[in-house]
Amino acid sequence: MNNPIPCNIYENPKAIELFGITLRPGGYHITKRAADFCGLEAGSRVLDIGCGVGASVEYLINHYGIHAMGIDNSKGMLRIGRKRNCSIPIMYGRAEGTVFPSETMDAVLCECTLSHVDNIGRVLGECSRILKRNGYLILSDLYMRKAESVSIDINAVSSIAGILTKEELYACVQNMGFKIRLFEDHSKTLIDVLCSIIFKYGSMADFYRQTGCKNEFCNAETIWTKKKIGYYLLIATKS
């Protein structure tokens, strides 16, 4: 699968204006739901992969006493995060290969991350490597609620154009040795965001044009309707 043009919308002030500093549907509500379900306690080690400006890292530290840290491959996002709070432990890093030792994390968080990576299989494999036994994999992202399933190679799924169905997502996670504990549909949070965009800008296309995003997928409004894009929370444990 060819890699599409990267989506740089999250570095635009208009995106922060719409989404807030969490830069994703659902904001802290879904993060809190996941932390409570997993029973994460003070001192737990949690890595946020694709942390953006470090909103979830800061939230977990302040509200749960968790030893959270984050990595992101966007230097622009990290600059914004450090300008907000220079004490947040966020750093540059790639999801496919982190610097953290094996079996050191109690949980790994990927919020709106998988739909933007080049290789889902490698990312999930890296999550498995750094997680302790019975550690939690927490995913929240876009998925196709109603669409014809396609035959995929989890080592070739690429970026946002490769948004998966629930069945394909399950296959990717389970094939990496994880046991799924929870799946919830949070599509209403996505619908709320889309409605806000259309109300303010007139259409999705106009919003993306104003943010300067050149990703063809983002600008293809018909894809969002035909594929019935939704938003999910999935929690799994490492076997």
LOMARKE-118613 format. One line per 3 residues: number of its first residue (from 1); their letters; for each residue x, y, z of N, C-alpha, C, CB. Coordinates in pm, whole numbers, plus 50000, padded with zeros to 5 digits. Glycine has a CB too. Example, Ala and Ser with C-alpha at 12.3 -4.5 7.8 and 13.67 -1.06 7.14 Angstrom:
BEGIN
1> as> 51319,49431,50780,51230,49550,50780,51320,49670,50780,51131,49553,50905  51285,49775,50708,51367,49894,50714,51290,50003,50787,51408,49940,50572 $
//
This chain:
BEGIN
1> mnn> 50085,49881,50000,50000,50000,50000,50088,50124,50000,49904,50000,50122  50058,50219,49915,50137,50339,49907,50107,50432,50024,50111,50410,49776  50210,50495,50075,50189,50588,50186,50127,50716,50135,50322,50618,50258 $
4> pip> 50015,50760,50193,49957,50886,50152,50035,51003,50208,49813,50894,50195  50001,51125,50162,50066,51243,50214,50034,51254,50362,50021,51371,50138  50134,51278,50448,50109,51287,50591,50005,51394,50624,50238,51314,50665 $
7> cni> 49928,51369,50727,49827,51465,50771,49888,51554,50879,49699,51392,50825  49903,51684,50849,49965,51776,50943,49863,51865,51012,50068,51861,50874  49736,51826,51005,49629,51910,51060,49647,51938,51208,49496,51844,51037 $
10> yen> 49703,51843,51284,49708,51857,51428,49804,51968,51474,49750,51727,51490  49892,52012,51386,49983,52119,51422,49924,52256,51397,50112,52104,51346  49803,52260,51340,49740,52387,51306,49658,52440,51423,49651,52370,51182 $
13> pka> 49668,52569,51454,49590,52628,51565,49440,52607,51551,49619,52776,51574  49389,52595,51427,49246,52574,51407,49202,52439,51462,49211,52584,51258  49290,52340,51454,49257,52207,51509,49251,52212,51661,49361,52102,51463 $
16> iel> 49347,52283,51722,49347,52296,51868,49224,52373,51914,49476,52367,51916  49183,52471,51834,49063,52549,51866,48939,52461,51870,49044,52663,51764  48931,52363,51778,48815,52275,51770,48820,52160,51870,48803,52219,51631 $
19> fgi> 48934,52094,51877,48946,51973,51958,48989,52000,52102,49044,51879,51894  49050,52117,52127,49115,52139,52254,49254,52075,52249,49031,52080,52371  49327,52080,52357,49465,52031,52354,49474,51880,52344,49539,52077,52477 $
22> tlr> 49362,51809,52367,49365,51663,52350,49372,51626,52203,49243,51599,52415  49321,51712,52116,49329,51694,51971,49269,51562,51923,49472,51702,51926  49157,51523,51982,49091,51400,51939,48947,51400,51989,49168,51275,51990 $
25> pgg> 48861,51323,51925,48723,51312,51973,48718,51254,52115,48640,51224,51878  48625,51303,52195,48608,51247,52329,48693,51309,52436,48635,51104,52324  48804,51372,52396,48889,51439,52493,48932,51349,52607,48821,51558,52547 $
28> yhi> 48932,51405,52728,48977,51330,52845,48876,51223,52888,49003,51425,52960  48752,51233,52842,48649,51138,52885,48690,50994,52854,48515,51171,52818  48740,50971,52733,48778,50834,52694,48906,50792,52766,48798,50826,52541 $
31> tkr> 48998,50885,52786,49120,50855,52861,49086,50811,53003,49214,50977,52863  48994,50883,53067,48952,50850,53203,48882,50714,53206,48857,50958,53258  48797,50689,53107,48727,50560,53100,48829,50445,53094,48634,50556,52976 $
34> aad> 48932,50463,53013,49034,50358,52999,49114,50339,53127,49128,50392,52884  49156,50449,53188,49236,50440,53311,49157,50374,53422,49283,50579,53355  49029,50407,53433,48945,50348,53538,48920,50199,53512,48811,50422,53547 $
37> fcg> 48896,50164,53385,48872,50023,53353,48995,49939,53385,48835,50007,53204  49113,49991,53354,49236,49916,53377,49279,49919,53524,49349,49972,53290  49217,50006,53601,49254,50015,53742,49396,50063,53761,49236,49882,53808 $
40> lea> 49440,50155,53678,49577,50205,53687,49597,50280,53818,49610,50296,53568  49701,50246,53890,49725,50302,54021,49842,50399,54018,49751,50192,54122  49853,50478,54122,49964,50572,54135,50096,50495,54123,49957,50649,54270 $
43> gsr> 50187,50551,54045,50316,50487,54027,50324,50394,53908,50351,50412,54148  50207,50361,53848,50209,50277,53728,50286,50346,53617,50064,50244,53682  50357,50267,53539,50434,50323,53426,50351,50312,53299,50572,50248,53409 $
46> vld> 50323,50426,53239,50238,50430,53120,50307,50512,53012,50098,50490,53153  50313,50457,52891,50368,50528,52777,50257,50566,52681,50474,50443,52705  50250,50694,52646,50155,50743,52548,50227,50758,52415,50092,50879,52593 $
49> igc> 50195,50668,52321,50258,50670,52189,50174,50758,52097,50272,50526,52130  50238,50861,52040,50165,50960,51963,50100,51059,52057,50059,50893,51872  50178,51109,52152,50126,51189,52263,50084,51330,52224,50227,51197,52370 $
52> gvg> 50121,51375,52104,50087,51511,52063,50151,51614,52155,49936,51529,52063  50069,51702,52212,50122,51806,52300,50135,51758,52445,50032,51929,52295  50105,51632,52468,50122,51574,52601,50002,51590,52693,50240,51634,52667 $
55> asv> 49884,51613,52635,49764,51636,52716,49730,51516,52805,49646,51668,52626  49730,51396,52747,49695,51276,52825,49802,51244,52929,49674,51156,52733  49928,51267,52892,50037,51244,52987,50018,51333,53109,50176,51273,52921 $
58> eyl> 49990,51460,53086,49968,51555,53196,49846,51516,53278,49952,51697,53140  49740,51473,53210,49616,51434,53278,49639,51314,53369,49507,51402,53176  49707,51212,53320,49731,51091,53400,49820,51120,53520,49794,50983,53313 $
61> inh> 49917,51206,53502,50004,51243,53614,49926,51318,53721,50122,51329,53564  49849,51418,53677,49779,51506,53772,49661,51439,53842,49730,51628,53700  49589,51352,53770,49466,51295,53826,49482,51154,53883,49361,51292,53721 $
64> ygi> 49589,51084,53844,49605,50946,53891,49740,50922,53960,49590,50851,53776  49829,51018,53954,49961,50997,54013,50042,50894,53937,49947,50954,54156  50007,50876,53809,50074,50776,53726,50208,50829,53676,49985,50735,53607 $
67> ham> 50305,50741,53666,50434,50777,53607,50419,50765,53455,50551,50685,53661  50361,50868,53395,50333,50866,53251,50438,50945,53175,50193,50923,53223  50460,50904,53052,50552,50974,52962,50498,50956,52821,50699,50920,52975 $
70> gid> 50545,51039,52728,50493,51029,52593,50599,51049,52487,50384,51129,52573  50573,50990,52369,50659,51012,52253,50573,51053,52135,50743,50883,52220  50630,51131,52046,50562,51171,51923,50668,51201,51819,50469,51295,51948 $
73> nsk> 50632,51180,51690,50729,51209,51584,50709,51346,51522,50720,51103,51476  50623,51428,51584,50601,51564,51538,50673,51661,51631,50450,51597,51530  50781,51719,51580,50855,51814,51662,50773,51940,51688,50988,51851,51593 $
76> gml> 50684,51972,51594,50598,52088,51612,50504,52070,51728,50519,52115,51487  50443,51950,51739,50352,51922,51849,50426,51922,51982,50282,51787,51828  50545,51866,51984,50623,51861,52107,50662,52001,52152,50749,51776,52087 $
79> rig> 50692,52089,52056,50725,52228,52091,50606,52296,52159,50766,52307,51964  50486,52273,52103,50365,52332,52162,50345,52280,52304,50241,52300,52075  50365,52148,52321,50348,52088,52452,50446,52141,52554,50361,51940,52442 $
82> rkr> 50571,52156,52516,50673,52204,52610,50653,52351,52642,50813,52182,52552  50599,52425,52545,50570,52566,52571,50458,52578,52673,50533,52639,52440  50360,52487,52666,50249,52486,52762,50298,52451,52902,50140,52386,52718 $
85> ncs> 50381,52347,52908,50429,52297,53037,50562,52227,53015,50324,52201,53104  50668,52293,53050,50802,52240,53022,50836,52118,53108,50906,52347,53044  50754,52089,53209,50784,51977,53297,50722,51846,53249,50735,52007,53438 $
88> ipi> 50637,51850,53145,50573,51728,53095,50680,51639,53030,50459,51761,52993  50689,51510,53071,50789,51420,53014,50747,51367,52877,50813,51303,53108  50768,51449,52776,50739,51408,52638,50866,51425,52555,50621,51491,52576 $
91> myg> 50883,51337,52458,51006,51339,52379,50980,51289,52238,51115,51254,52446  51075,51315,52152,51065,51268,52013,51086,51117,52009,51168,51340,51922  51004,51049,51930,51020,50905,51913,50921,50852,51812,51002,50833,52045 $
94> rae> 50950,50737,51758,50864,50674,51658,50794,50552,51719,50945,50634,51534  50669,50534,51680,50587,50426,51735,50642,50289,51700,50445,50439,51684  50707,50278,51585,50754,50147,51538,50874,50096,51616,50789,50154,51392 $
97> gtv> 50943,50184,51687,51061,50141,51761,51097,50243,51868,51180,50121,51667  51068,50212,51992,51094,50306,52101,51227,50273,52169,50980,50303,52204  51269,50362,52257,51397,50342,52327,51379,50271,52461,51467,50477,52350 $
100> fps> 51256,50233,52494,51229,50179,52627,51262,50029,52634,51083,50203,52665  51314,49983,52747,51348,49841,52763,51223,49752,52755,51421,49819,52896  51244,49627,52727,51134,49531,52719,51069,49510,52855,51185,49398,52663 $
103> etm> 50938,49488,52852,50858,49453,52969,50876,49551,53085,50893,49313,53015  50863,49681,53054,50879,49782,53158,50754,49868,53178,50996,49872,53123  50655,49855,53090,50536,49940,53097,50415,49863,53149,50506,49999,52960 $
106> dav> 50338,49928,53237,50213,49869,53284,50100,49890,53184,50174,49929,53420  50111,49994,53104,50010,50020,53002,50073,50104,52891,49887,50093,53062  50021,50083,52770,50059,50165,52655,49933,50225,52598,50136,50082,52547 $
109> lce> 49938,50355,52574,49823,50431,52526,49849,50475,52383,49796,50553,52617  49754,50448,52294,49763,50495,52156,49629,50559,52119,49797,50376,52057  49621,50690,52133,49498,50763,52106,49510,50834,51972,49467,50864,52220 $
112> ctl> 49427,50794,51876,49435,50850,51740,49576,50835,51684,49392,50999,51739  49634,50718,51704,49771,50692,51659,49778,50589,51547,49857,50646,51776  49710,50474,51564,49723,50366,51467,49683,50407,51327,49640,50248,51510 $
115> shv> 49583,50496,51315,49536,50535,51182,49636,50626,51111,49401,50605,51192  49745,50661,51178,49845,50750,51118,49983,50685,51104,49856,50876,51199  49996,50558,51141,50128,50495,51134,50146,50423,51002,50147,50398,51251 $
118> dni> 50271,50398,50966,50302,50330,50840,50281,50180,50849,50444,50359,50799  50294,50123,50968,50292,49978,50981,50228,49939,51114,50436,49921,50969  50100,49905,51112,50027,49873,51234,50087,49751,51304,49879,49848,51203 $
121> grv> 50125,49651,51226,50183,49530,51285,50308,49558,51366,50214,49430,51177  50396,49641,51312,50519,49674,51383,50491,49753,51510,50613,49753,51293  50394,49844,51502,50360,49925,51620,50303,49839,51731,50261,50036,51582 $
124> lge> 50210,49750,51695,50153,49661,51797,50259,49566,51853,50036,49580,51737  50351,49524,51768,50461,49439,51814,50550,49513,51913,50543,49391,51696  50574,49641,51888,50655,49721,51980,50582,49742,52111,50691,49856,51917 $
127> csr> 50450,49763,52103,50370,49775,52226,50382,49649,52310,50223,49803,52193  50374,49534,52244,50385,49406,52315,50523,49392,52379,50359,49290,52219  50626,49435,52309,50762,49421,52361,50782,49499,52490,50863,49467,52257 $
130> ilk> 50734,49621,52496,50763,49705,52612,50663,49685,52727,50764,49851,52571  50552,49616,52699,50453,49591,52804,50495,49475,52895,50317,49561,52741  50464,49489,53023,50482,49378,53116,50376,49271,53086,50472,49426,53264 $
133> rng> 50397,49152,53135,50296,49048,53122,50167,49095,53190,50345,48914,53185  50055,49077,53121,49924,49124,53165,49909,49276,53162,49896,49074,53305  50007,49345,53101,49997,49489,53084,49887,49525,52985,50130,49546,53037 $
136> yli> 49841,49649,52992,49726,49692,52913,49766,49766,52785,49637,49780,52997  49704,49727,52677,49712,49800,52550,49581,49879,52537,49734,49703,52427  49591,50011,52528,49473,50097,52521,49474,50169,52387,49471,50199,52639 $
139> lsd> 49375,50138,52304,49365,50199,52172,49234,50276,52161,49374,50091,52061  49240,50397,52107,49118,50468,52069,49148,50536,51936,49073,50573,52179  49054,50519,51841,49085,50566,51705,48962,50555,51616,49203,50485,51645 $
142> lym> 48981,50590,51491,48877,50576,51389,48865,50431,51345,48907,50667,51269  48743,50390,51306,48725,50259,51244,48604,50264,51153,48709,50148,51351  48592,50162,51067,48480,50156,50974,48367,50075,51039,48523,50092,50838 $
145> rka> 48256,50142,51067,48143,50073,51131,48066,49986,51033,48049,50175,51195  48057,50031,50908,47983,49956,50806,48057,49969,50674,47836,50006,50793  48123,49863,50640,48197,49862,50514,48234,49720,50481,48324,49952,50520 $
148> esv> 48254,49693,50354,48298,49559,50314,48438,49536,50366,48292,49541,50160  48454,49425,50436,48586,49393,50488,48680,49362,50372,48579,49274,50585  48805,49403,50387,48903,49377,50283,49013,49289,50339,48961,49508,50226 $
151> sid> 49076,49212,50251,49186,49128,50294,49307,49216,50320,49218,49018,50188  49364,49207,50440,49475,49295,50474,49594,49216,50527,49431,49398,50578  49709,49277,50511,49832,49228,50571,49866,49326,50682,49950,49215,50464 $
154> ina> 49863,49282,50809,49881,49376,50918,50020,49438,50915,49858,49307,51050  50113,49381,50840,50245,49441,50829,50253,49539,50713,50349,49333,50813  50138,49562,50645,50138,49654,50533,50032,49761,50545,50119,49578,50406 $
157> vss> 49947,49751,50647,49843,49853,50663,49910,49988,50685,49749,49818,50782  49866,50087,50609,49939,50211,50607,49851,50333,50622,50016,50222,50482  49876,50410,50726,49821,50541,50751,49670,50547,50746,49875,50636,50654 $
160> iag> 49616,50670,50740,49474,50690,50764,49386,50628,50657,49445,50835,50774  49437,50608,50536,49358,50545,50431,49333,50398,50462,49427,50559,50297  49403,50342,50559,49386,50202,50595,49305,50182,50721,49520,50138,50613 $
163> ilt> 49210,50270,50748,49122,50254,50864,49054,50118,50858,49018,50368,50870  49052,50047,50970,49005,49910,50972,48861,49896,51017,49093,49828,51061  48802,49783,50983,48674,49746,51043,48703,49690,51181,48595,49642,50953 $
166> kee> 48599,49669,51260,48616,49611,51393,48678,49472,51383,48481,49604,51467  48634,49394,51285,48685,49257,51268,48833,49258,51233,48606,49183,51160  48873,49350,51147,49014,49359,51108,49099,49408,51224,49030,49452,50988 $
169> lya> 49046,49500,51301,49117,49550,51418,49139,49437,51519,49039,49666,51483  49033,49359,51545,49045,49244,51634,49155,49149,51586,48910,49169,51645  49156,49122,51455,49254,49029,51400,49396,49081,51422,49229,49006,51250 $
172> cvq> 49419,49210,51397,49551,49268,51416,49597,49256,51560,49550,49415,51373  49510,49289,51653,49544,49288,51796,49566,49146,51846,49435,49356,51878  49476,49055,51810,49487,48917,51859,49605,48845,51796,49359,48841,51830 $
175> nmg> 49636,48875,51671,49750,48810,51605,49883,48848,51669,49753,48846,51458  49882,48957,51745,50004,48998,51816,50007,48944,51959,50015,49150,51818  49913,48854,51991,49916,48788,52121,49841,48860,52232,50055,48771,52162 $
178> fki> 49760,48958,52197,49682,49029,52298,49545,48965,52315,49666,49177,52259  49492,48975,52435,49356,48929,52464,49267,49050,52485,49354,48835,52590  49164,49063,52404,49077,49180,52409,48985,49172,52531,48993,49190,52280 $
181> rlf> 48985,49279,52608,48905,49287,52731,48784,49378,52717,48992,49335,52846  48793,49477,52628,48684,49574,52616,48684,49635,52476,48697,49685,52723  48565,49649,52420,48548,49727,52297,48423,49812,52314,48538,49635,52169 $
184> edh> 48436,49942,52296,48323,50033,52306,48321,50126,52186,48330,50114,52436  48201,50150,52137,48184,50247,52028,48161,50385,52088,48066,50206,51934  48242,50479,52047,48229,50617,52093,48210,50710,51974,48353,50659,52176 $
187> skt> 48134,50664,51875,48118,50739,51751,48047,50872,51772,48042,50657,51650  47967,50882,51876,47898,51010,51900,47997,51123,51921,47806,50999,52022  48112,51093,51982,48211,51198,52003,48266,51248,51870,48325,51146,52092 $
190> lid> 48280,51156,51773,48328,51195,51641,48222,51276,51567,48365,51070,51559  48097,51233,51578,47986,51306,51514,47978,51448,51568,47853,51232,51536  47996,51463,51699,47993,51596,51759,48100,51687,51699,48011,51587,51911 $
193> vlc> 48220,51631,51678,48329,51708,51621,48299,51747,51476,48461,51629,51628  48251,51649,51398,48220,51676,51257,48112,51783,51245,48176,51547,51186  48012,51776,51331,47905,51876,51328,47960,52015,51360,47793,51839,51429 $
196> sii> 48053,52021,51455,48113,52150,51491,48192,52208,51375,48204,52134,51612  48264,52120,51304,48344,52164,51188,48252,52218,51079,48429,52047,51133  48150,52142,51044,48060,52182,50936,47985,52310,50972,47961,52070,50905 $
199> fky> 47943,52321,51099,47870,52441,51143,47958,52564,51130,47822,52425,51290  48086,52551,51164,48175,52667,51165,48235,52699,51029,48285,52644,51263  48269,52593,50950,48341,52615,50826,48258,52588,50700,48461,52529,50823 $
202> gsm> 48140,52528,50715,48055,52502,50600,48067,52361,50547,48086,52597,50491  48186,52304,50549,48208,52167,50503,48343,52118,50553,48201,52158,50348  48360,51985,50551,48488,51927,50588,48598,51975,50495,48480,51774,50586 $
205> adf> 48566,51982,50365,48666,52023,50266,48716,52164,50294,48607,52016,50124  48624,52255,50330,48664,52393,50359,48753,52399,50483,48541,52482,50378  48720,52316,50583,48802,52313,50704,48943,52268,50672,48739,52221,50809 $
208> yrq> 48956,52159,50596,49089,52107,50565,49167,52202,50475,49078,51971,50498  49098,52272,50386,49167,52371,50304,49225,52483,50391,49072,52429,50197  49148,52526,50490,49194,52634,50576,49309,52592,50668,49079,52687,50659 $
211> tgc> 49313,52464,50701,49423,52415,50786,49548,52382,50705,49379,52292,50863  49533,52380,50572,49648,52352,50487,49681,52205,50473,49766,52421,50540  49590,52116,50519,49615,51972,50507,49605,51929,50361,49515,51891,50594 $
214> kne> 49704,51857,50312,49706,51814,50172,49679,51664,50157,49840,51847,50111  49639,51600,50266,49607,51458,50259,49474,51440,50186,49600,51396,50401  49476,51370,50073,49356,51355,49990,49245,51285,50064,49389,51279,49864 $
217> fcn> 49281,51193,50154,49178,51121,50229,49097,51217,50315,49241,51011,50316  49166,51307,50383,49098,51401,50472,48999,51486,50396,49199,51489,50542  49032,51521,50272,48947,51611,50194,48835,51538,50122,49031,51685,50095 $
220> aet> 48835,51406,50124,48733,51329,50052,48613,51305,50143,48790,51194,50003  48519,51400,50142,48404,51392,50232,48321,51266,50209,48317,51514,50216  48315,51219,50083,48233,51102,50053,48285,50977,50122,48226,51079,49902 $
223> iwt> 48414,50970,50147,48471,50854,50215,48416,50846,50358,48625,50862,50217  48403,50960,50424,48355,50961,50561,48211,50910,50570,48363,51102,50619  48131,50937,50466,47991,50894,50470,47975,50752,50419,47904,50989,50387 $
226> kkk> 48042,50716,50311,48026,50583,50253,48084,50474,50343,48092,50576,50117  48194,50502,50407,48258,50401,50492,48206,50402,50635,48408,50420,50492  48116,50497,50666,48057,50502,50800,48167,50503,50906,47961,50382,50822 $
229> igy> 48250,50603,50900,48360,50612,50994,48308,50635,51136,48456,50724,50954  48358,50557,51230,48323,50571,51370,48447,50585,51456,48239,50451,51416  48427,50586,51587,48538,50601,51681,48522,50497,51791,48543,50745,51740 $
232> yll> 48631,50433,51832,48623,50323,51928,48723,50338,52040,48645,50190,51857  48698,50264,52146,48794,50239,52254,48811,50090,52265,48748,50302,52390  48934,50043,52255,48964,49900,52270,49073,49885,52376,49008,49835,52134 $
235> iat> 49051,49791,52468,49150,49761,52570,49182,49613,52567,49100,49803,52711  49310,49580,52563,49352,49440,52558,49469,49422,52655,49394,49397,52412  49494,49297,52692,49606,49267,52779,49707,49177,52709,49557,49202,52908 $
238> ks> 49832,49193,52747,49937,49109,52691,49935,48973,52759,50075,49177,52708  49929,48868,52678,49923,48732,52734,50058,48691,52792,49879,48632,52625 $
//
